Amino acid sequence: MKRGLFVGLALAPALACTAAPARAHHSFAAQYNADNRIEFEGTVTRMEWMSPHIYFYVDVTDASGELTNYAVEGGAPTRLYRQGWQPDTLQPGDTVSVEGAMAHDGSPMVNASTIMKDGRRLFAGTSNPDDPANN
């Protein structure tokens, strides 16, 4: 019994060190550039309602006719539920306007701060701690 307790206490610091990266993997600043903002309107192609953050995908055609499918990160499902969202709030075929921060790596990934659908603003649940939309 004492040996098991000793081993458990000896391993606790090592386990604490391995838990830290798991918490850090959703850092806004590591993935998104708050100074590189984008706004676009397009058609929802897919919705992923899962923890830790929802994602939806939007087809956007630019002025030259080029199509880009943006992956848009929203808030945590529980946080969005509290703001009135349901898993079917956004569905394929819906037209949305999105404003948010682009990914550092230039990929078509956006952390949404504003989502508009049918003329009304939806709470986006951005993970940017400095975004006024969080207040």
Secondary structure, DSSP 8 states (H G I E B T S, - for coil): -HHHHHHHHHHHHHHHHHHHHHHHTT-HHHHEEEEEEEEEEEEEEEEE--SS--EEEEEEE-TTS-EEEEEEE---HHHHHHTT--TTSS-TT-EEEEEEEEETT-SSEEEEEEEEETTEEE------TT-GGG-
